């Protein structure tokens, strides 16, 4: 009986570990944002690029450091590269190592030729620059992320609770700085009861190379930029970060104080307990752990999915005083275009199969698709690596809504799910003008009268768009719907208007 109970206990614990380990070890880091200003770039195969690559390799090889932080340099002036990484203070060294290894490769893909860059994940941040960034407070760029659900049902105003809790975290970090050696973690969390069924969880962290005053200044600036009245939000900067949620998003066991060791006599009494009772209690405990662990894993996954789908990234940085969202300036979405489900577009394009690819634009590829009713469509998939992707997505919808015309490619709908930004157009089967001009067989179809009609058609488009700036009007962008009807569509980036015939 006793051996059977022990076997059941071990079996249940094995299930717990098998369920928990993929959640904590196998998953790649969760990407949040990156900034790589293209004001200054380096040449391919230059000395600076070689130093940058050496630096990233060095950061990756030091990802398992105990304090979750490391900074180093590579090369000599004027090609010196400074770099660092910071892992979230509650994570294990193995998770930190995995995040840093992934980030050191990912940042090169997102910022291939920029001399400075920073990338944030839920688990870590990684940064490099041509300037000395060590022990220097960098509050900008500041990225604000938040959920769209309003905070309700608290006796004390929610924003006051958030502010007070974050301030207590800041004080905890200041105390750590005074009582711990240099280079120790600057990390604090706190839980505050909002009601009998709801808890507020907060986190604050600085890079360990900052002084106590520098860390406080950075966290104070981040706290002031937190959103008001919402259930969750965070501010990410190169030197610190602050976050609050109404669900547990960090490892509570890793940040809770350890209980004091039991006295020797108490240990002796525990060792003399009846083995059968211990085995029975262990079996009951193991079964409870299975159900509780499964519940929290399910809740955590659902919370993460909800956060990823509802979290809004501010496209303007705080120092630019520009916070744009997916919506238009009046805060309302256009009602002229239906929202098409992502699974429908996956089925129509055969999961964006390469053979369905029509071409590659500056903001991403375009795929041909066929809907269930047989209607052919063209799906533009805005590139994830484009830092302006959301801007173009918003502007294209707004501008095409204003420019609906029989000679414009008709926008059938859009899709914004699971970090995908998709625009669905009517399919133009006759391709572009350059196909006809430079093909020996097809060119014969264009006699001089038809070519003259094409020129007049372009002139009519010119008159219709007379108040707008033209750019990138070339043969491969002339869409051959019929010989005298051409479709113009535009993308807008800030103050630049680009027209494609």
N, C-alpha and C positions, 0 to 999 in steps of 0.2 A: 504493500500500500504506500509506504513511504517513498520507495524508488519510483513508483508510477507518478506520484505527485511532483517529485523533483523533475522527472522527465517532461511533464506537462509544462512546468514553470520555464524550463530551458527552451522548450519549443515556442512558447509564447514570446519570450524575450527575443528569440531569433527572428520572429515575425516583426517585432517592433523595430529592430535594427535594420532589417531588410526594407521596411517601409520608409524609415527616416533617412537612410544613407543616400538614396538618389536625390532627395529633396535638398540636401545640404551640400553634397559633394559633386554630383554629376552635371548639374545644370550650369550652362555658361552664365557669365555675369549679365545683369539686366541693364542694358544701355539706357541712358537718360538724355544726354546732350553733349555736344562738343562745340568748341569755338576754335577756328583757325583763321585769323584775319589774313586776307591775301594782299595786304598793303605792301608787304615785303616778302619775297620768295628767294629760294636759292636755286642754283643751276643743277640739273641732273648730273650725277657723277662728280660733283664738286667735293672739295675737302669738307665743307660744312655737312653735306649729306652723309659722308663717311663717318664723321664724328657723331652725327645724330643717330645713325644706325648702331654705332658702338655703344652709345649711351643707353639706348633702349634695350640692347642686349644685357647690359650691366644691371639695369633696373629689374629686368625679368629674372636674372639669376639671384637677386637678393630679395625676392618676394616673400620668403618665409621668415623674415626677421620678426622677433618677438613683439616689438612695439608697433608693427604694422606700418612702418614709415622708413623711407630711405631716400637720401639725396646724394647726387654725385655730379661730376663734370666729365667732359670728354674733349680732348683737343687743346690747342693753344690759340691765343689771340692772333688774328681777329676772328677765328673760326671756332671759338670755345662754345660748347653747348652745355647748358645747365638743365638738370632734370630731377624730378622727384615723384614719388607715389605716396598715397595715404590710403590705407584700408580702414573700413569701419571698425570701431574699437571693440565690438562684441564678437567679431568673427574669428574663426580658428586660423592658424597659419597656413593650413592647406587650402582653405577657401581664398585667403589673401593671395597666395602664390598663384592660384588658378586665374584670379581676376587680373593680376599684374601681367602675367604671361599673355593673356588674351589682349589686354589693353595695349601692350607694347607693339603688337602687330596691327591691331585695329586702328590706332592713331595714325600709322603710316598710310593706311588705306584711305582714311577720311581726310587727312591733311598731307598729301604727298609731297608738296614742295614749299610749304610754309615754314618760316624760320621760328615760329612760336605756335604752340597749340596746347589745348587742355581738353580732356575727355572725362565725363562723369558716368559712373555706373552706380547702382544701388550699393555695390560692395566696395568700390574703391574709386579713386581718381588718379589720373596720371597726367603729368605736365612737363613740357620742356620749353626752353627759350634761349635766345642768344644773349640775354641779359641775366645778371646775377639775381636769382629769385629766392635765395636762401635767407631765412630769418626776416624776410620783408613781408609786410602785410599787403595782400592783394585782394581788395574787396570787389574788384571789377575784372572781367565781366560777371555780373550777378544774374543768375538764371532763377526765375520764380516758377515753380510748378505747384499745381493745386487741383483738388477734386472739385466737382461742380455741385456737390450736395451741401445744402445749408445746414448749419448746426442748430439744433432745436432741443427743447426739453431739459434745459439745465437751470437750476435755481439761480446760480451766479452767472452774469453775462459771460458767454463762452470766450470772447476775445480777452477778457480780463484774466480768465484762468490760464489761457495760453501764454499771455505775457508774463504772469507771475511764475508759472512753471519754468519757462525758458530762462527767466532771470535767476531762478534757483539753480538751474543747471550751470549757468555762467559762474555763479558763486562757487559751486562745487569744483569747477575746473580751476578757478583762481586758488582755492585751497589746495588742490592737487599740485599746482605749480609751486606753491610755497613749501610743501612738505615732501615732495618727491624729487629725485635727482633730475638734472637736465636731460632732455631727450625722452622723458617718459610720456605716456599717452596723455593727451588733453582731450578727454572724452567723458561725457556724463549723460545719464538717462534718468527719467523720473516718471512715476505713474501717479495720476491724480484721479480720484473717484468723482465722476460727474453725477452719477445717480446710482441706484442700487443695481442697475444692469449695464451701466456704461462707464468706461474708463478712458481718460486722456493719457496718451503715451507721447513723450517728448524726448528729443535727442539733440545734443549739441557737441560739436567737435572742431578742433583746430589742428593744424599741422604742429607737431612737437617742437619744431625749430623756432616757433614764435615765443616772444616773451609773454609774461602774464598780462601786461597792459596791452600788448599788441593783439593777443587773442581776445581780450575783452572788447577792444575796439571793433574787431572784425565781427564778432558775434552780435554786438549791439547794432551795427549796420544791417546785418542779416535779419535780426529780429524786427527792425522797423519796416522791412520790406515784405514780411509775412502777410498773406491775404487775410482779410477780416470776414468773420461770419461763416466760414466754411469748415467742413468736418476734417479736412486734411490739407496740408501745404508744406512746402519746403523752399529754402533758398540755398542755392549752390554757388559758391565762389571758389577761387583757386586756393584760398588760405583757410577757409572754414565752411561749415554748413550747419543749418538748423532745420529740424523737421518736427512736425506733430501730426498725429493721426488718432482716430478713435478705435483703431485695432492695433494689436501687437505686431510691430514690424521689425523688432530686433530680438536677439537671443536673450531672453530674460535670465536664464540660468547663468550665462556668462558675465552678466553685470551685477547680479545679486551678491551681497557680502556672504562669505563663507561662514558657517556656524563654528563656534569655538570647539576645539577637540574635547571629546568626552573624557572625564577622569578615569584613571586606571581601574578603580573599583567598579565603575559603571560598565566598563568594557568587559570586566571579568564576569559580572552578573549576566550580561547579554550572552556571553559565550556559553553559559550554563543553562540557557533556556532549553526547553524540550524540543528536540529536532522535529517531531511531527508537527508541533504548533508552528514552527518557523516555516516548514515546507508548505503547510496549508495557507498561512498568511501570504507567503510568496506567490502561490498560485493565484489567490484572489487579487493580489496587487498587480501581478503580471497581466491578468485579464482586464483589469481596470485601465492599466497603461495602454493596452492595445486600443480600447475604445476611445479613450481620451486623446491619444496620439492621432488616431484616424480622424477624430472630429476637428482637432486643431489644424491638421494638415489640409483637410477639406476647406476649413474656414480661411486659412492663409492663402490657399490657391485661389479661392473665389475672390478674396479681397484684392489679391495682386491683379487678377484679370479685370476686376472692376476699376482699379486704379489706372491700369494701362489704357482702358477704353475711355475713361472720363477725364484723365489728367490732361490739362491744357498747357501747352508750352508757350510762354510769352516769346514772340518772335523778335521783339525789340528788346535790347538790353536795358537794365534799369538806368544806366547813365545816359542813354539816349532819350529817355522820357517818352518811349514809344512802346505801348503794349498792344499789339495787334493779335486778334484771335482768328479762328476759322470764319467767323461771321463777318458781315459787312459793317460799315461804319455805324449804321443805325441799329446794329445788334440783331438783325433779323436775317434769316436765311432766305435765298431766293426760292419762291414757290413755283417757278416755271419749269424746273427740272426735277424729275423724280429721283429718289435715291434707289439705286440698284444694289441688291445684296451681293456680297463678295462671292458667295458660293455659286451664284448664277454666272458671274463673270469668269470664275475658275472653270466652270463647265463649258462656257462658250469658247474660251481660248485654249481648252485642253491644258489647264493649269499653266498658262503662259508658255506654251511649248515653243522652242526656238524656231521650228518650221512655220509657225504662225506669225513670226515677227516681220512687220512691214518695213521698219526702219528704226534709226536711232536719232533722237533729237537732243538738243542741248540739255533738256531737263529729264530725259528718260526715254525708254523704248516705246514703240507703238505696235500693238498686236491686232491681227485680224481675228474676229470671233463670229460665231453663228449661234443665235439664240434658239431656244426650244421651238419657236414658231417658224424657224428657217430664215429669219431676218439677219442680214450680215451687218456687223458693226466693226468699228475701229476703237480700240481701247488704249488710251495713253496712260502709262504707268509712271508716275513721277518718281524720280530716283530718290532712294533713301539717303544717299550720300550728299544730296544737294541741300546746303544749309538754308536756301531760299525756297525750298519746295512748297511750304505752306503758303508763302506769299503768292507764288505763281498760281497755286491752286485756287486761292481766294479770288485773285484778280481775273483769272481766265473766266471763272463762273460769272463774276460781276459784269465784266465787259461784254461777254457774249450775250448776256441777258439784255444788255442795253442795245446791242447791235444785231438783233435778230433780223434777218433779211433773206430773201429767196436765193441770193447769190452767195450766202455764207454756208459753210459746212454746219449742219444742224447738230447741236449738242443734245443728245438724247437723255442723258442722266449723269450722275456722279456716284462715287462710292468712297466712304471714309470709314474703314473698319480695320482693326488690328494693325495699325501703323501703315496701312496702305492708303494711297491717295490716287484715285482712278477717275478719269474722265472718259465718257462713252460718246463717240460721235457716230454719225451715219458713215457707212463705208463708201468710198469713192473708187469704183472698180477700174476706172480707165487710167489710173496712175497720173504721172506728171508730164509736163510738156517736153522735158529733155529726153524722155523715153522715145517720143515720136520724132524729135528732131535728129537724134543721133543714131537711130536705127535705120539701116539702109532700106528695109522693107516698109516700115511704118512711115518713114519720111515721105514716101511717094504719095501717101494719102493727103499730104498738106500741100495743095497747090497754092499759088500766090494769092488767089482770092480768099482762101481759108485763112492764110497767114495774115492777110490784111484785116479780116474780121476779128482775128485774135487780138491784133494790135488795138483795134477800136474797142474791143471788150475790156482790155486793160485800161484804156483811157477812161472808159466809163467808171471803172472802179476808182481810178484816180480822182475823178470829180466827186464821187460819193465820199471819199476819204480825204477831201481837200484840206481839212483842218488838222490832220494828224501827220505825225512824222513817220516816214517810211524807212525801213531798214531790212537788210537780208532778203531783197527781192531778186531771186535768181531762178534759173530754169528748173532745177530739181524741186522747187517749191510751188511751181505752177500746176495746180491740180486739174486734170483733164476730165471734168464732169461731162460737158459737151463742148463742141468747138468754140462756142461763143459765150459760154457761161463759166466763170471762174469763181472759186471760193476763197475768200480771204478770212483768215483767222489771226488773232493777235495774242501775244503774251506781253504782260507788262511787268517790268522790274523797276520799282521805284518810279523815276521820272522818264524812263526810256520806253518808247512804244515800238514794238517790233511787228511788222506786218509780213505775212507769208502768203503770196498769191497761190 
